[in-house]
Amino acid sequence: MKEANTKSAGWKSKAIHEMVEYYIVFMYLAVFFGLFTWYRRLVLAEYRISYLHYGVAVIQALVLAKVILVGRALRLGQRLKDHPLILPTIYKAIVFSIFVAIFGVAEHTIMGLLHGEGIAGGCEELMRAGKDELLARCMIMFVAFIPFFTFEELERVLGEGKLRKLLFLRRSATESGLSKDEKP
């Protein structure tokens, strides 16, 4: 009976941890996409074009947060983890940008099939945005991933929870585990 309770507690703890990770990724993406949506709205407002796609930014963040967690579960981008932090950060940004792009193509293909337009219909809808728009989306995702994976890599090297404590709790350098030589 005690073993069943331990397994149940372990499962609950893992589920809570996954939800917290999902929420953190979602919030980062939601803020980033929300700010980008505001930027588009303000630029287009100069030409008297209304742009109110804030809901799309939230839905994108919800979906892409799950895609990122799936990529983590597949252990994408783990190849360079023993190199200087800039290399795994850039590598993960590239790998996850490609992963998100592949997911986007698969998503449009499936939507084309569900709507009876076939694979070609889904690809046509994707290409309707134009090559420049698609390239811009890929570049934005790549740039968005750089600070995201920088924090992730720092968290990995410093130890779980250490970076969050350093960023969000008021502590002296000695309490946070930094020696006098490591003070910024």
Secondary structure by P-SEA (a helix, b strand, c coil): caaaaaaaaaaaaaaaaaaaaaaaaaaaaaaaaaaaaaaaaaaaaaacccccaaaaaaaaaaaaaaaaaaaaaaccccccccccaaaaaaaaaaaaaaaaaaaaaaaaaaaaaaacccaaaaaaaaacccaaaaaaaaaaaaaaaaaaaaaaaaaaaaccaaaaaacccccccccccccccccc
